[in-house]
Amino acid sequence: MNSTFDLDMMNLALRLARKGEGRVEPNPMVGCVIVKNKRMLGQGYHARFGGPHAEIRALQDGHSQVRGATVYVTLEPCCTTGKTPPCTVALIRANVKRVVIATKDPNPNVSGRGIQRLRRAGMVVDVGTGEQEARELIAPFATRMLLQRPYVITKWAQSLDGKLATYRGDSQWISCEHSRRLVHRLRSRVDAIIVGAGTAIKDDPRLTAREVRMRRVAKRVVLDGSLRIKTSSQLVQSAHQTPLMIFTTSAQCKTKKSVSLERHGALVMACRSSRGLLQPSDILHKLAAMDCTNVLIEGGASVLSSFLTAGFVDEALVFTAPILIGGDKAPSVWMGKGHATIAKSLHSHTVKTSKSGCDIVHQLRLTDLPTP
C-alpha cells in the first residue's frame, strides 16, 4: 500500500472519530478503519464514554476476515484495562498484519507502550500518518493529560471595530441568529460554561443549549468573588435541574449567602484569589479534577481578559458582525494595557474563516498543541 492510500484511510478514520465529539469525553475521540488488499473490511469509532473503543467496533464490523489486514487508527491502541479490555490484545488475537497509527497516546502512563506491545507480537507498526490532524483532534484530551487542566474555548461576538457592547452595556444582539445557533451547538458538547458575575447579573442567562441535539449537559460556572449573584436569577432557580457551580473566595463560602445559594441547589466552591481576582489556574485545576475536558468561556470582558492574560485560552471562536459601535468606554475583548508591541502580541497558530449568516467567524488556535 502506498502512502497516499494510507493517508486516505487515515483521513476516513479521522472523520469517523469526530462522530464521537461530545459523547466520549473525558476519553479522546478515536476512529479506526480495517483494510485488506485495498478492500474495506471494517469501520468503527468510539461512540460514547464507557462503550467499545474504535478498534473493537471495527474488528466486530470486519468479523472473521481481518486476519492479515491493515488497521488504521487515529490514536495509539490502549494497552491497559479500564472500562474496557486492552485494544492491543484484541488486535493481536485478530492476527492483523499491520497497524498504522496517527499519533501516540499523550497519557504519560501509556504513551508508547501500546506500540511496543504490538511490535513484540510481530506486527508492522507505522506511526505518524495524519499526525497533525490527529493531535488537533485529541487536543482537549492531551491538554488534560499533560497540563492537568481542561481545554479552554472562548467565544465572543464583536463589531467591526472590536467592541463587545455599547458604552451602556447593550450587547443583544451583536451576532446574527445563525451565529447564536452555532453557540448553542457548542454548548451542547462541552463540560462546563464559564461566565463572570457581571454577565450573570446583567444578562440573567440560562447558559443551556437549546433547540439543538444534546451531546452532554454542561455545568454552568459563575466566577463571583463577592457572591453578587441573585438567588432569583435564572441560573440559581434552575440549579436543581442543571448543575450550577459558583467559584468565590474562602471567606464568602462561610456567609449566609453561600448557604442560601446551596439550599437552591448551587455548589459554592472556594478558589484562590489575588488582589480580589479569582485565579484562572485554580479554577481550571478544580474543573479538571471533576473530569472536565472542554470548557467554554462566554464572558464578560474581565473574565476573557484574565484567562487570555494567564495564557489559558486554547481556542477562540470570534463572530464579527458588520456593524460599528464606537466609543472609548465600549468594552473590547482584552481590557487593560494589553501588549506593548506587535511582536509581543498574542498570535494565533491556526486561523479558519467561515461565514455565518451575515457574520464572519474566525476560529483561532492560541496555544501550541501539547506534545507527549
N, C-alpha and C positions, 0 to 999 in steps of 0.2 A: 504494500500500500504506500502511495506517495504522500508527501507532506500536505499537499493540497487537499487530498481526501481526508487525511487526519484532521485538518483544520475545519473542514466542512462538518465532519461528525462531531467535533467538539463544540462547534457553534450550535449545532442542534441540541446537544446536551445542555448547553448554557441556556438556551431558550426554554427547555423543559424545566430547568432548575427554577426559573423565575416564577413558575406557576405556584410555587410554594410560598411566595412572599406574603408575610403577614400571618402565616399559619404554622410555620416551623420554629419560629423563634422561641427560646433562646438558641436553638440549633441553627446551623447555617443552611442556606439553600443549596441543594446539590441535585445535579441531573446526570443521567447515565444512559449510554447507548451501546448496544452489543451488535457487532457485525461479523459476518464470516463470508469470505470470498466476495466482499463488497455487497453482500445481501443483508438487509436489516433483519435481525432476529428478535431483538427486544428493546424496549424503551422504558424508562422509569424516572421518577423524581421523588424527592422527599416531600410528601404532601401535607403532613401535619406532625406536630411535636408528639413524640411517643410512638409514632407509626413506623412502618417499614422504611428503611433507608432506600435511596435511589437504586443502589446496586442490587438489592434484594428484589425490588419490584421489576427491574429489567431482567434479572435471571428468571423470575417467575413468568414474565412475558415471553421469554425465549424458550421456556420449557426444557426439554432434554437435548436441544440441538446446539447448545452453546459450547460443547467440548471443542477445543482448538480455536475458539473465536477470539476476537479482539474486543476489549472492553474500553470504552471512552467514558471517563468520569471526571467531573469538574473539580473534585476535591479528593485528596488522598483518602483511600478507604480506611475506615476505623479498624483498630486492632484491639480494642478493649470492649468489655461487656458493660453496657449501660442499661438503658431501657430496652435495647435490642442486642442480639448477639453480634460479634465482630463480623464486618463485611469481608475482611481478608479471609476468614475461614470459609465463608460461602463461596468466594471466588476460587479458592484452592480446591475445594470439594467439587466444583463445577468443571475443573480441568480446562479453564480458559488458557490460551497460549500467551496472550499479550495484554498488558494493561497500559493505557495511555492516560496520564493524569495531568490535569491542567496546573494545579498548584498544591504544595504541601499543606497539611493541616497546621494552622497557626497556634493551636494549643501546644504550649511548650512541653507538656507531658506526653504528647502523642506524635508530634512532628517528626517525620522520617521513619518512624517505627513500622508503620503500615507498609511503606515501600520496601523496607528491609525484609519484612516477613514474606512478601510476595516474591522477592528475588531469591530468597533462600529456598522457596518452594519450586524454583526453576522457571519462573515466568520472566518474560521480557517486559521490563517496566521502563517506559519513557515518561519523563516529567518536563512540562513547560509548554506544551501546545495550548495556545489560548490563555496563557498565564495572566496577562494583564487584565483581560475581561473577567477571568475567574476571581482574581484578587479584588476587583471592584465589586463583584457580586457578593463576596463574603466580607466586605469591609466592616459592616456592623459587628459580625461575629469576631473578626480579628481584633477590632478595637476593644471589645470587652475582654477577650483572652489576653491580649498583650499590654493594654493600657489600663485595665481594670476600671473602665468606665464605659457607659453606653456611647453609641454612635449618635452624634448630635446633628440634627437637621434644623435649620431655621427657614422660616418663610416670612416674607413681608410684601405688602403692596405699596407701591410708591408712585408719585407723579413723575413726569419727565424731568423735573428739577430736583428729584430725590427727596421729596417730603412725604412723611408717613401720615400726616394730618395737617389741618389748618392750625393757625396760632390759637384758635379756641378749642382745639382738640377734636374737631369733627373729622372722622375718617370713613364714615359709612355712606356710600361705598366708593372707594378709590378703584378697586378692581371690578371687572365685569362679572356677571352671573356665571359664565363658563369657568372663569378662574376660581371662583368660590367653590364650584363643584369639584374642581381638582383638589382643593384643600381638604374637602370632606373625604375624598378618596384617600388622601394621605393620612388623615386622622384615623381612618378605618384599619390601618395596618401597623401603626406604631404602638409602643408600650406605654408611653406617657406623653402628655401635652402640658407644656410649662408656660405659665404667664406670670406677670408681676401683679402685685396687689392693686396698683393703679389701673391696669387694664381690667382686672376683675371687678373693681368698683365702678369704673366709668362705663364700661360696655355691658356689664352684667351678663356675660356669655354663659352658654351651657357647656361649650367645648366638647360636644359629642359629634359623631359622624352621622349625618342624616341623608336619607334618600340615595344611599349607595350600598353596595353589597359589603356587609361587615366581614372582616377577616379576624379581628380581635377587638376587644374593648379596652381602650386606653385609660390609664389612671389620669385624672385631672390633677395637676400640681400647681399650687399657688405659692409664690415666694412673697412672704408677708412678715417682715421683721417686726412690725408693730401690731400685728393681728387686727388690721383695719377692716378686713372683710366682714360684711354684714351677715348675720345668721339668716336674714330674709332673702339673701341672694339666691339666684337660680342654682349656683354651684353647691351651696350648702344645703338647700332644700331638696336637692336630688342626690345627696351623698349616700343615702341608703340604697339607691338603685345603681349608681355608677360611682366607682371609687374616687374619693377626693382626699388628697394629701396637702397639708399646709406646712411648709417649712418656715420656721421662725427661730427666734433666739431661745436659749435655755431659760432665760428669765420669763419670757412670755408663755412658755409651756406650763408655768406654775400659776397662771392667772385664772380668774373665773371665766374670762372669755374663752380660754382654751378648753375648759371643762364644758362650757356651753356648746362649742363647736363639735366636740367629740360626742356629746349627747345627741347631736343631729346626725352623726354618722361619719364625720370627718376624722381623719387621722392627723393629729398635730405632732410634728417631729422637730426636735431641736437640731440646729445646724450651726456650724462655726460661722462667726461673723468678724468683720474687721472694719472699724470706723463706721459702724452701723449698717454695713452691707453684708448680706449673706454670701458666703464663699461658694462660687460655682464648683470648685473641685470637690468640696464636701457633699454638695447636693448630688453630683454625678456619682460619687463613690457610694452613697446610700442607695441610689436608684439601681446601680449595678448589682448591689447585694440583694436586691429584690428581683433579679433576673431580667431587668430592663435592658434590652439590646438596642432598640431605636427610640430616641426621644425627640419630640418636636417642640421647638421654642416658637411661640406665636407672638410674643411681645410682652410689654411695650418696649419703647426705645431704650430705657435704662437697663432692662434685662438683656436685651440684644447686645447692648454695648458692653456689659460686664462679661458676657460669655465670649464675645469677639476679642476683647482686650486680653482675656485669660488664655486665648488660643484654643478654645474648646469647641469651636464650630467646625464641623467636618464638611457639611454640605449646606448650600443656601439655594432656596428657590425664590427668585425675585420676580414679582409681577409688576411690570411698568405700564402704567396707563397713559393714554395720550391726553393728559391734562397738565396744566401748570398751576401750582398753588401759590408759591412765592411766600415771602415773609421771613425776616430774620429769626422770629420766635417759633416758627413752624418746625416741629421735630423732624430730624433725619435719623437714619438707622444707627449711626455711630456718633453718639454725643461726646462732649468733652473736647479736648485738644486734638485728638487724632494723631496721625503721623506727621512728622516734620518735613519729610522729603518723599518724593515719589518712589525713590529707590527703596525706602524702608516700608512702603505701604504694603498692605496685605494683597498679594497677587494670587489669583486662582490658578490651579493646576489644569483644570478642565472646564471648558465652557460649552454648554449645549444650549442652543437658542431655538425657540419654537413660538408659534402663535397660539394664543388662547382668546378666542373671541376678538375683541379689539385691543387686547393687551399683548405685550411681548414678554415672554418668560425666559429668564436666564437661569440655567441650572449650573451652579458653580461648586467645584470641589476646592476647599480651602486648606486642607491638611494633606500631608503625604499619606499614602496607603501604608498601614502598619506592616512591617516586614518580619516574618518569622525568624 
